[in-house]
């Protein structure tokens, strides 16, 4: 079976640009059945060193880009009373980490926005579906594109997954939509640790959250970033961490599977609590 693709570059922070792209897609390819919101930008810096303009831009792309994309898809799907909108979320929507406050806040906002919309669609009896897939660390070029003020090159917090394997599971989630999926045990552990013992996560991240996101390599202060414009050059889906990423497919954890995962997380949290208590006291 042949497949057709249509590349339509647009700034997701521009609602009108997304509308025009969607209209052109439907005119040339056909009705949109699945819409995936995935665009993001981030800044690695403490809150005090992140400017108002940087906070605004991360919010406009990562959060409002999802809002604009969702509204564009809804305008096409609601009259047909069918379709799926999938939000690519992050474990950081629940368990925020230091140095990425703008990004964590934007991902949290996506969850709140999507939950509100879900209730509205249920109220009106719509058959348009929503699902959110929260990701773990992925080996993408974002760590060479992100604005970084830390003086050392950034890295994803391991374990790191190949983007192709993550994409496969996102496709699976789109074919079997549920309210929310967690992708991989690292994402589940981060979310559940916050729900079970947020204070413990605060303490651990205050000690591990800085070095965990930074390599020992010095950052090039002249390199371009993609916060306000695209980075020139040709890129693949993979970043520079192929030697550290795993080719195995992360488990797609559905709502039905969470009870077992939660039990494992409780045991892990209790063990970590005793370990931290011994370390602190």
Backbone as CSV, one residue per row, in Angstrom:
resi,resn,N_x,N_y,N_z,CA_x,CA_y,CA_z,C_x,C_y,C_z
1,UNK,0.838,-1.190,0.000,0.000,0.000,0.000,0.878,1.248,0.000
2,UNK,0.605,2.160,-0.892,1.401,3.382,-0.984,1.005,4.369,0.110
3,UNK,1.940,5.195,0.481,1.716,6.224,1.497,2.129,7.575,0.929
4,UNK,1.415,8.607,1.315,1.760,9.962,0.908,2.075,10.793,2.141
5,UNK,3.035,11.678,2.004,3.398,12.581,3.096,3.429,14.005,2.564
6,UNK,3.129,14.945,3.443,3.137,16.356,3.074,3.777,17.139,4.205
7,UNK,4.914,17.754,3.947,5.615,18.552,4.954,5.136,19.998,4.870
8,UNK,4.656,20.515,6.000,4.110,21.876,6.041,4.749,22.614,7.218
9,UNK,5.915,23.203,7.040,6.568,23.911,8.144,5.710,25.069,8.651
10,UNK,5.615,25.178,9.969,4.842,26.259,10.578,5.305,26.453,12.009
11,UNK,5.161,27.666,12.511,5.420,27.964,13.907,4.135,27.673,14.676
12,UNK,4.172,26.676,15.575,2.951,26.290,16.270,2.460,27.381,17.212
13,UNK,3.316,28.353,17.522,2.879,29.485,18.343,1.968,30.425,17.572
14,UNK,1.880,30.237,16.263,1.031,31.052,15.384,-0.224,30.254,15.046
15,UNK,-1.327,30.577,15.686,-2.560,29.810,15.500,-3.021,29.835,14.047
16,UNK,-2.920,30.974,13.389,-3.372,31.084,12.013,-2.530,30.222,11.082
17,UNK,-1.230,30.141,11.355,-0.357,29.306,10.530,-0.754,27.836,10.625
18,UNK,-1.134,27.387,11.822,-1.579,26.001,11.977,-2.882,25.754,11.241
19,UNK,-3.805,26.693,11.317,-5.072,26.557,10.604,-4.837,26.427,9.106
20,UNK,-3.976,27.275,8.572,-3.683,27.230,7.140,-3.019,25.925,6.747
21,UNK,-2.107,25.424,7.583,-1.441,24.158,7.292,-2.444,23.001,7.285
22,UNK,-3.351,22.984,8.254,-4.348,21.918,8.338,-5.296,21.963,7.139
23,UNK,-5.703,23.150,6.754,-6.610,23.279,5.603,-5.928,22.805,4.321
24,UNK,-4.661,23.136,4.168,-3.940,22.670,2.983,-3.787,21.157,3.003
25,UNK,-3.490,20.587,4.186,-3.357,19.128,4.281,-4.648,18.446,3.855
26,UNK,-5.753,18.908,4.381,-7.030,18.266,4.034,-7.361,18.439,2.559
27,UNK,-6.972,19.560,1.976,-7.243,19.787,0.560,-6.415,18.864,-0.326
28,UNK,-5.172,18.553,0.104,-4.279,17.765,-0.735,-4.255,16.279,-0.390
29,UNK,-4.457,15.938,0.894,-4.351,14.541,1.332,-5.717,13.951,1.699
30,UNK,-6.504,14.703,2.449,-7.805,14.208,2.887,-8.062,14.530,4.340
31,UNK,-9.198,14.078,4.878,-9.571,14.392,6.259,-8.526,13.915,7.269
32,UNK,-8.288,14.737,8.271,-7.348,14.385,9.346,-8.088,13.543,10.379
33,UNK,-7.611,12.317,10.608,-8.215,11.414,11.591,-7.500,11.473,12.939
34,UNK,-6.172,11.684,12.901,-5.362,11.736,14.119,-4.487,12.979,14.064
35,UNK,-4.507,13.742,15.130,-3.674,14.940,15.231,-2.790,14.774,16.459
36,UNK,-1.464,14.905,16.276,-0.507,14.748,17.371,0.153,16.094,17.652
37,UNK,0.043,16.563,18.882,0.736,17.775,19.320,2.021,17.369,20.026
38,UNK,3.163,17.797,19.476,4.446,17.319,19.990,5.508,18.410,20.095
39,UNK,5.307,19.562,19.478,6.363,20.579,19.407,6.726,21.100,20.791
40,UNK,8.006,21.382,20.979,8.469,21.912,22.270,9.764,22.689,22.088
41,UNK,9.996,23.614,22.995,11.304,24.242,23.178,11.531,24.338,24.680
42,UNK,12.786,24.519,25.073,13.081,24.619,26.496,14.305,25.504,26.715
43,UNK,14.484,25.903,27.951,15.641,26.688,28.379,16.211,26.016,29.622
44,UNK,17.511,25.729,29.600,18.165,25.201,30.797,18.820,26.350,31.538
45,UNK,18.204,26.725,32.636,18.712,27.827,33.455,17.902,27.889,34.737
46,UNK,18.475,28.392,35.812,17.669,28.644,37.015,16.590,29.683,36.723
47,UNK,15.567,29.689,37.531,14.468,30.639,37.343,14.988,32.074,37.321
48,UNK,15.888,32.408,38.226,16.377,33.780,38.328,17.153,34.219,37.096
49,UNK,17.651,33.261,36.303,18.425,33.598,35.118,17.646,33.382,33.825
50,UNK,16.358,33.063,33.936,15.493,32.903,32.772,14.712,34.196,32.588
51,UNK,14.793,34.780,31.411,14.184,36.083,31.190,12.674,35.964,30.957
52,UNK,11.918,37.045,31.131,10.489,37.018,30.812,10.228,36.613,29.362
53,UNK,11.096,37.058,28.444,10.917,36.698,27.037,11.107,35.200,26.820
54,UNK,12.043,34.618,27.545,12.269,33.173,27.417,11.107,32.386,28.008
55,UNK,10.604,32.800,29.159,9.419,32.140,29.713,8.250,32.219,28.738
56,UNK,8.055,33.378,28.137,6.942,33.564,27.204,7.072,32.651,25.994
57,UNK,8.277,32.565,25.443,8.453,31.771,24.235,8.271,30.277,24.501
58,UNK,8.814,29.780,25.597,8.604,28.366,25.932,7.114,28.088,26.102
59,UNK,6.408,29.002,26.747,4.966,28.839,26.940,4.226,28.892,25.613
60,UNK,4.596,29.821,24.754,3.911,29.980,23.462,4.059,28.747,22.580
61,UNK,5.245,28.142,22.588,5.473,26.974,21.734,4.967,25.697,22.391
62,UNK,5.427,25.426,23.606,5.173,24.125,24.231,3.740,23.998,24.728
63,UNK,3.215,25.029,25.367,1.836,24.969,25.850,0.834,25.515,24.829
64,UNK,0.986,26.778,24.443,0.005,27.355,23.523,0.056,26.708,22.145
65,UNK,1.204,26.176,21.757,1.256,25.412,20.510,0.322,24.222,20.556
66,UNK,0.259,23.563,21.712,-0.681,22.448,21.894,-2.126,22.940,21.883
67,UNK,-2.373,24.073,22.523,-3.727,24.643,22.513,-4.146,24.985,21.090
68,UNK,-3.279,25.675,20.353,-3.611,26.055,18.976,-3.810,24.819,18.099
69,UNK,-2.940,23.818,18.250,-3.079,22.606,17.469,-4.372,21.873,17.778
70,UNK,-4.703,21.809,19.066,-5.937,21.138,19.477,-7.167,21.859,18.917
71,UNK,-7.181,23.169,19.012,-8.319,23.942,18.500,-8.437,23.810,16.979
72,UNK,-7.293,23.757,16.292,-7.313,23.556,14.834,-7.911,22.197,14.495
73,UNK,-7.466,21.157,15.206,-7.993,19.814,14.951,-9.477,19.724,15.287
74,UNK,-9.880,20.345,16.402,-11.291,20.310,16.796,-12.192,20.949,15.747
75,UNK,-11.730,22.045,15.158,-12.542,22.730,14.151,-12.833,21.823,12.962
76,UNK,-11.941,20.876,12.683,-12.141,19.939,11.582,-12.876,18.680,12.021
77,UNK,-12.614,18.218,13.232,-13.146,16.932,13.684,-14.561,17.025,14.243
78,UNK,-14.877,18.091,14.941,-16.196,18.176,15.592,-17.348,18.112,14.594
79,UNK,-17.304,18.808,13.461,-18.411,18.681,12.508,-18.576,17.261,11.971
80,UNK,-17.475,16.506,11.907,-17.549,15.114,11.431,-17.849,14.154,12.572
81,UNK,-17.706,14.629,13.826,-17.962,13.854,15.036,-17.082,12.608,15.103
82,UNK,-15.830,12.785,14.756,-14.870,11.684,14.880,-13.464,12.266,14.833
83,UNK,-12.501,11.451,15.296,-11.106,11.852,15.274,-10.456,11.701,16.640
84,UNK,-9.140,11.730,16.651,-8.367,11.603,17.877,-7.320,12.706,17.927
85,UNK,-7.204,13.355,19.079,-6.142,14.325,19.329,-5.251,13.742,20.412
86,UNK,-3.972,13.595,20.096,-3.019,12.988,21.023,-1.999,14.046,21.447
87,UNK,-1.882,14.236,22.754,-0.904,15.175,23.302,0.331,14.392,23.761
88,UNK,1.478,14.778,23.235,2.727,14.183,23.710,3.148,14.948,24.960
89,UNK,2.986,14.308,26.089,3.310,14.928,27.367,4.668,14.468,27.860
90,UNK,4.884,14.620,29.128,6.165,14.260,29.740,5.934,13.911,31.197
91,UNK,6.777,13.027,31.724,6.735,12.766,33.162,6.975,14.049,33.943
92,UNK,7.637,15.032,33.315,7.909,16.306,33.978,6.655,17.156,34.139
93,UNK,5.550,16.745,33.525,4.282,17.424,33.773,3.840,17.225,35.215
94,UNK,4.277,16.122,35.835,3.929,15.816,37.220,5.117,16.037,38.161
95,UNK,6.292,15.531,37.765,7.470,15.658,38.619,8.420,16.687,38.000
96,UNK,8.240,17.944,38.356,9.101,19.002,37.831,10.528,18.821,38.317
97,UNK,11.462,19.310,37.497,12.876,19.205,37.840,13.508,20.598,37.813
98,UNK,14.633,20.776,38.489,15.304,22.076,38.441,15.859,22.364,37.054
99,UNK,16.066,23.634,36.768,16.696,24.150,35.547,15.787,24.135,34.322
100,UNK,14.584,23.587,34.429,13.648,23.596,33.301,12.249,23.997,33.765
101,UNK,12.173,25.061,34.543,10.886,25.471,35.114,9.866,25.837,34.044
102,UNK,10.292,26.536,32.996,9.347,26.955,31.953,8.766,25.746,31.233
103,UNK,9.613,24.787,30.899,9.164,23.588,30.197,8.250,22.736,31.078
104,UNK,8.649,22.504,32.322,7.826,21.704,33.232,6.450,22.345,33.424
105,UNK,6.430,23.669,33.575,5.154,24.364,33.749,4.284,24.222,32.514
106,UNK,4.880,24.297,31.335,4.109,24.173,30.090,3.516,22.776,29.956
107,UNK,4.293,21.752,30.292,3.775,20.387,30.211,2.667,20.156,31.241
108,UNK,2.799,20.754,32.420,1.721,20.660,33.416,0.454,21.333,32.894
109,UNK,0.619,22.469,32.246,-0.531,23.193,31.712,-1.260,22.382,30.646
110,UNK,-0.518,21.618,29.860,-1.148,20.780,28.832,-2.109,19.780,29.464
111,UNK,-1.707,19.202,30.603,-2.582,18.246,31.293,-3.855,18.934,31.752
112,UNK,-3.733,20.109,32.366,-4.916,20.833,32.832,-5.837,21.222,31.695
113,UNK,-5.261,21.711,30.615,-6.047,22.090,29.437,-6.796,20.893,28.857
114,UNK,-6.084,19.777,28.706,-6.690,18.588,28.098,-7.802,18.025,28.974
115,UNK,-7.611,18.025,30.288,-8.660,17.537,31.190,-9.920,18.398,31.090
116,UNK,-9.747,19.710,30.996,-10.908,20.589,30.845,-11.648,20.292,29.550
117,UNK,-10.898,20.173,28.474,-11.518,19.906,27.173,-12.221,18.558,27.165
118,UNK,-11.629,17.577,27.811,-12.242,16.243,27.827,-13.644,16.300,28.446
119,UNK,-13.792,17.033,29.531,-15.106,17.169,30.169,-16.091,17.872,29.247
120,UNK,-15.614,18.860,28.501,-16.488,19.575,27.576,-16.981,18.659,26.457
121,UNK,-16.074,17.831,25.922,-16.468,16.919,24.845,-17.452,15.866,25.349
122,UNK,-17.244,15.381,26.576,-18.201,14.429,27.157,-19.555,15.103,27.342
123,UNK,-19.543,16.353,27.803,-20.787,17.094,28.024,-21.611,17.195,26.748
124,UNK,-20.950,17.447,25.629,-21.689,17.635,24.380,-21.915,16.328,23.622
125,UNK,-21.465,15.218,24.200,-21.678,13.919,23.563,-20.836,13.707,22.323
126,UNK,-19.690,14.357,22.256,-18.826,14.267,21.076,-18.086,12.936,21.045
127,UNK,-17.849,12.450,19.835,-17.059,11.242,19.644,-15.589,11.545,19.346
128,UNK,-15.207,12.805,19.381,-13.795,13.152,19.255,-13.085,12.713,20.540
129,UNK,-11.971,12.021,20.390,-11.261,11.450,21.539,-9.974,12.217,21.838
130,UNK,-9.574,12.159,23.106,-8.329,12.776,23.571,-7.503,11.743,24.309
131,UNK,-6.208,11.775,24.105,-5.314,10.940,24.907,-3.994,11.681,25.097
132,UNK,-3.344,11.397,26.212,-2.048,11.998,26.529,-1.058,10.866,26.752
133,UNK,0.136,10.985,26.174,1.201,10.001,26.374,2.381,10.715,27.010
134,UNK,2.709,10.340,28.240,3.796,10.984,28.968,5.097,10.224,28.732
135,UNK,6.104,10.925,28.213,7.343,10.306,27.767,8.444,10.311,28.831
136,UNK,9.379,9.361,28.694,10.622,9.387,29.467,11.681,10.173,28.671
137,UNK,12.958,10.005,29.000,14.039,10.655,28.249,14.185,9.994,26.881
138,UNK,14.346,10.829,25.848,14.428,10.336,24.471,15.665,10.946,23.806
139,UNK,16.367,10.154,23.025,17.581,10.597,22.348,17.236,11.376,21.081
140,UNK,16.846,12.622,21.234,16.550,13.496,20.102,17.568,14.640,20.068
141,UNK,17.612,15.404,18.972,18.568,16.519,18.884,18.230,17.707,19.791
142,UNK,17.148,17.628,20.563,16.767,18.782,21.378,17.888,19.219,22.324
143,UNK,18.758,18.293,22.689,19.817,18.639,23.639,20.970,19.397,22.977
144,UNK,20.942,19.479,21.641,21.866,20.344,20.915,21.161,21.607,20.414
145,UNK,19.853,21.673,20.564,19.077,22.832,20.110,18.647,23.735,21.257
146,UNK,18.458,23.170,22.430,17.879,23.928,23.540,18.790,25.080,23.963
147,UNK,18.180,26.169,24.392,18.961,27.273,24.966,19.505,26.815,26.316
148,UNK,20.799,27.025,26.508,21.466,26.490,27.690,22.368,27.556,28.302
149,UNK,22.137,27.882,29.555,22.935,28.893,30.254,23.804,28.287,31.351
150,UNK,23.975,26.975,31.311,24.642,26.300,32.419,26.140,26.094,32.218
151,UNK,26.677,26.398,31.044,28.115,26.282,30.832,28.600,24.888,30.502
152,UNK,27.766,23.867,30.672,28.089,22.489,30.318,27.013,21.953,29.389
153,UNK,27.394,21.060,28.495,26.441,20.543,27.508,25.339,19.730,28.204
154,UNK,24.090,19.898,27.756,22.992,19.178,28.404,22.880,17.740,27.939
155,UNK,22.181,16.952,28.735,21.926,15.554,28.411,20.573,15.153,28.976
156,UNK,19.921,14.134,28.366,18.698,13.593,28.971,19.047,12.779,30.209
157,UNK,18.125,12.747,31.160,18.353,11.963,32.380,18.092,10.491,32.052
158,UNK,19.084,9.620,32.159,18.901,8.212,31.788,17.896,7.503,32.687
159,UNK,17.328,6.381,32.209,17.605,5.716,30.940,17.035,6.479,29.745
160,UNK,17.711,6.357,28.604,17.379,7.101,27.392,16.872,6.121,26.340
161,UNK,15.782,6.493,25.673,15.169,5.610,24.673,15.347,6.184,23.268
162,UNK,15.444,5.273,22.282,15.535,5.692,20.889,14.213,6.315,20.443
163,UNK,14.265,7.386,19.647,13.024,8.050,19.236,12.110,7.169,18.393
164,UNK,12.702,6.259,17.595,11.863,5.394,16.768,10.993,4.481,17.620
165,UNK,11.562,3.964,18.716,10.792,3.075,19.592,9.695,3.838,20.334
166,UNK,9.995,5.060,20.703,8.980,5.897,21.338,7.857,6.204,20.354
167,UNK,8.228,6.511,19.105,7.215,6.804,18.080,6.302,5.599,17.837
168,UNK,6.880,4.400,17.850,6.059,3.192,17.669,4.987,3.093,18.746
169,UNK,5.357,3.402,19.987,4.389,3.312,21.079,3.362,4.443,21.026
170,UNK,3.739,5.580,20.531,2.762,6.655,20.348,1.722,6.240,19.305
171,UNK,2.177,5.585,18.250,1.234,5.066,17.244,0.301,4.039,17.883
172,UNK,0.849,3.171,18.725,0.012,2.192,19.436,-1.042,2.877,20.283
173,UNK,-0.638,3.920,20.988,-1.577,4.651,21.831,-2.671,5.306,20.988
174,UNK,-2.314,5.787,19.809,-3.307,6.401,18.929,-4.315,5.382,18.420
175,UNK,-3.877,4.151,18.260,-4.780,3.100,17.776,-5.659,2.538,18.893
176,UNK,-5.188,2.686,20.158,-5.961,2.211,21.306,-6.071,3.349,22.323
177,UNK,-6.795,4.391,21.985,-6.802,5.581,22.850,-7.353,5.297,24.243
178,UNK,-6.654,5.826,25.232,-7.098,5.805,26.621,-6.910,7.211,27.161
179,UNK,-7.392,7.450,28.358,-7.312,8.800,28.912,-5.876,9.291,28.984
180,UNK,-4.964,8.437,29.467,-3.578,8.846,29.650,-2.697,7.614,29.699
181,UNK,-1.587,7.667,29.004,-0.592,6.602,29.035,0.701,7.123,29.645
182,UNK,1.402,6.233,30.331,2.775,6.503,30.763,3.679,5.619,29.915
183,UNK,4.749,6.187,29.379,5.608,5.433,28.483,6.908,5.074,29.200
184,UNK,7.006,3.812,29.562,8.216,3.315,30.216,8.167,3.444,31.727
185,UNK,8.882,2.556,32.417,8.923,2.582,33.876,9.568,3.858,34.437
186,UNK,10.559,4.457,33.749,11.102,5.711,34.291,10.049,6.809,34.405
187,UNK,9.175,6.927,33.395,8.105,7.927,33.467,7.136,7.590,34.590
188,UNK,6.776,6.307,34.699,5.850,5.891,35.755,6.445,6.144,37.135
189,UNK,7.729,5.843,37.292,8.389,6.046,38.590,8.396,7.521,38.967
190,UNK,8.674,8.382,37.991,8.710,9.818,38.277,7.344,10.342,38.694
191,UNK,6.304,9.922,37.978,4.952,10.397,38.281,4.476,9.874,39.633
192,UNK,4.667,8.579,39.864,4.189,7.988,41.108,4.994,8.466,42.314
193,UNK,6.276,8.715,42.123,7.067,9.208,43.249,6.573,10.578,43.689
194,UNK,6.123,11.378,42.732,5.583,12.686,43.089,4.266,12.533,43.845
195,UNK,3.419,11.616,43.381,2.119,11.428,44.033,2.282,10.834,45.432
196,UNK,3.298,9.989,45.613,3.461,9.299,46.894,4.296,10.090,47.899
197,UNK,5.356,10.713,47.424,6.277,11.397,48.348,6.929,12.579,47.643
198,UNK,6.183,13.642,47.383,6.762,14.780,46.644,7.952,15.401,47.351
199,UNK,7.922,15.435,48.682,9.034,16.027,49.434,10.325,15.264,49.200
200,UNK,10.201,13.939,49.030,11.384,13.122,48.780,11.987,13.476,47.428
201,UNK,11.123,13.635,46.421,11.614,14.031,45.108,12.283,15.386,45.137
202,UNK,11.721,16.324,45.905,12.335,17.651,46.028,13.766,17.541,46.557
203,UNK,13.943,16.747,47.603,15.259,16.603,48.211,16.242,15.929,47.247
204,UNK,15.793,14.845,46.626,16.681,14.114,45.729,17.076,14.969,44.527
205,UNK,16.110,15.692,43.956,16.415,16.510,42.786,17.288,17.706,43.137
206,UNK,17.183,18.184,44.363,18.057,19.286,44.766,19.517,18.848,44.769
207,UNK,19.744,17.531,44.931,21.101,16.996,44.951,21.516,16.418,43.600
208,UNK,20.564,15.813,42.871,20.905,15.079,41.658,20.419,15.751,40.376
209,UNK,19.509,16.715,40.503,18.852,17.264,39.319,19.711,18.181,38.483
210,UNK,20.830,18.650,39.022,21.720,19.515,38.258,22.698,18.684,37.422
211,UNK,23.550,17.914,38.085,24.525,17.099,37.362,23.844,16.065,36.468
212,UNK,22.647,15.613,36.851,21.939,14.628,36.038,21.554,15.139,34.663
213,UNK,21.443,16.453,34.507,21.053,17.036,33.217,22.233,17.618,32.449
214,UNK,23.432,17.540,33.003,24.592,18.182,32.389,25.742,17.195,32.261
215,UNK,26.434,17.235,31.128,27.623,16.413,30.943,28.841,17.159,31.489
216,UNK,29.994,16.535,31.402,31.235,17.188,31.822,31.809,18.078,30.723
217,UNK,31.239,17.991,29.510,31.745,18.778,28.390,31.323,20.240,28.507
218,UNK,32.232,21.136,28.136,31.915,22.558,28.144,30.970,22.891,26.996
219,UNK,30.008,23.749,27.266,29.081,24.197,26.238,29.747,25.261,25.358
220,UNK,29.408,25.241,24.083,29.873,26.274,23.163,28.963,27.488,23.318
221,UNK,29.450,28.591,23.851,28.568,29.737,24.100,28.087,30.422,22.835
222,UNK,28.670,30.063,21.682,28.274,30.712,20.426,27.290,29.869,19.614
223,UNK,26.979,28.670,20.077,26.122,27.804,19.249,24.706,28.363,19.162
224,UNK,24.040,28.067,18.041,22.659,28.519,17.842,21.704,27.647,18.651
225,UNK,20.549,28.211,19.016,19.492,27.424,19.657,18.181,27.677,18.922
226,UNK,17.190,26.863,19.229,15.934,26.935,18.473,14.808,27.618,19.233
227,UNK,15.138,28.438,20.222,14.079,29.034,21.023,13.212,29.977,20.195
228,UNK,13.839,30.823,19.394,13.089,31.788,18.601,13.164,31.517,17.102
229,UNK,14.051,30.647,16.676,14.184,30.336,15.253,14.772,28.944,15.119
230,UNK,14.647,28.374,13.912,15.175,27.036,13.683,16.695,27.065,13.634
231,UNK,17.302,25.941,13.983,18.751,25.797,13.911,19.112,25.361,12.496
232,UNK,20.011,26.058,11.817,20.355,25.675,10.440,21.075,24.333,10.400
233,UNK,20.899,23.639,9.256,21.583,22.362,9.080,20.612,21.214,8.924
234,UNK,21.149,20.058,8.577,20.346,18.845,8.391,20.467,17.982,9.640
235,UNK,19.330,17.471,10.121,19.308,16.676,11.350,18.467,15.427,11.136
236,UNK,18.770,14.393,11.892,17.937,13.195,11.908,17.098,13.222,13.173
237,UNK,16.306,12.172,13.369,15.471,12.099,14.574,16.302,11.829,15.817
238,UNK,17.505,11.288,15.643,18.339,10.899,16.784,19.321,11.990,17.178
239,UNK,19.591,12.035,18.467,20.598,12.940,18.987,21.953,12.267,19.089
240,UNK,22.805,12.802,19.940,24.189,12.341,20.029,24.413,11.263,21.088
241,UNK,23.335,10.693,21.628,23.483,9.747,22.740,23.205,8.300,22.320
242,UNK,23.511,7.966,21.059,23.241,6.610,20.570,23.979,5.553,21.384
243,UNK,25.167,5.890,21.887,25.943,4.913,22.649,25.380,4.688,24.045
244,UNK,24.459,5.564,24.481,23.894,5.442,25.826,22.404,5.131,25.808
245,UNK,21.778,5.171,24.639,20.336,4.929,24.581,20.064,3.452,24.341
246,UNK,18.871,3.043,24.729,18.476,1.647,24.569,17.573,1.499,23.354
247,UNK,17.757,0.412,22.629,16.933,0.158,21.450,15.661,-0.604,21.798
248,UNK,15.494,-0.952,23.072,14.272,-1.668,23.435,13.094,-0.704,23.475
249,UNK,11.928,-1.236,23.252,10.720,-0.414,23.214,10.210,-0.183,24.634
250,UNK,9.993,1.072,25.038,9.481,1.317,26.396,8.049,0.809,26.530
251,UNK,7.744,0.283,27.693,6.417,-0.261,27.943,5.368,0.846,27.916
252,UNK,4.281,0.608,27.201,3.160,1.543,27.172,2.221,1.177,28.318
253,UNK,2.240,1.984,29.360,1.507,1.662,30.587,0.134,2.315,30.535
254,UNK,-0.889,1.489,30.444,-2.268,1.965,30.342,-2.848,2.163,31.740
255,UNK,-4.006,2.836,31.852,-4.642,2.978,33.158,-4.889,1.645,33.863
256,UNK,-5.185,0.596,33.088,-5.469,-0.709,33.688,-4.229,-1.340,34.308
257,UNK,-3.048,-0.957,33.833,-1.801,-1.553,34.322,-1.241,-0.805,35.527
258,UNK,-1.787,0.335,35.876,-1.127,1.202,36.852,-1.144,0.651,38.268
259,UNK,-2.126,-0.180,38.608,-2.195,-0.696,39.973,-0.943,-1.493,40.309
260,UNK,-0.532,-2.377,39.368,0.665,-3.162,39.601,1.914,-2.300,39.631
261,UNK,1.971,-1.328,38.722,3.117,-0.433,38.687,3.177,0.403,39.963
262,UNK,2.007,0.846,40.433,1.959,1.651,41.661,2.472,0.870,42.856
263,UNK,2.152,-0.434,42.922,2.625,-1.257,44.031,4.154,-1.330,44.032
264,UNK,4.723,-1.525,42.847,6.182,-1.550,42.751,6.773,-0.209,43.163
265,UNK,6.098,0.878,42.763,6.602,2.216,43.084,6.545,2.477,44.578
266,UNK,5.493,1.990,45.250,5.397,2.163,46.705,6.573,1.491,47.391
267,UNK,6.883,0.284,46.960,8.022,-0.432,47.554,9.316,0.338,47.311
268,UNK,9.479,0.856,46.081,10.674,1.617,45.770,10.753,2.913,46.559
269,UNK,9.610,3.576,46.725,9.585,4.835,47.470,9.918,4.608,48.938
270,UNK,9.411,3.513,49.510,9.719,3.216,50.904,11.213,2.946,51.084
271,UNK,11.780,2.207,50.146,13.207,1.923,50.229,14.022,3.204,50.108
272,UNK,13.601,4.078,49.185,14.322,5.340,48.999,14.169,6.242,50.215
273,UNK,12.990,6.201,50.835,12.773,7.024,52.024,13.715,6.617,53.145
274,UNK,13.838,5.316,53.375,14.758,4.845,54.418,16.210,5.200,54.066
275,UNK,16.545,5.071,52.782,17.908,5.394,52.360,18.203,6.872,52.547
276,UNK,17.247,7.723,52.168,17.433,9.169,52.308,17.497,9.562,53.766
277,UNK,16.636,8.931,54.585,16.655,9.239,56.011,18.006,8.907,56.618
278,UNK,18.573,7.783,56.202,19.893,7.411,56.721,20.955,8.407,56.257
279,UNK,20.770,8.929,55.027,21.752,9.863,54.481,21.658,11.228,55.149
280,UNK,20.419,11.680,55.414,20.219,13.022,55.950,20.446,13.088,57.454
281,UNK,20.122,12.014,58.129,20.150,12.054,59.587,21.179,11.089,60.158
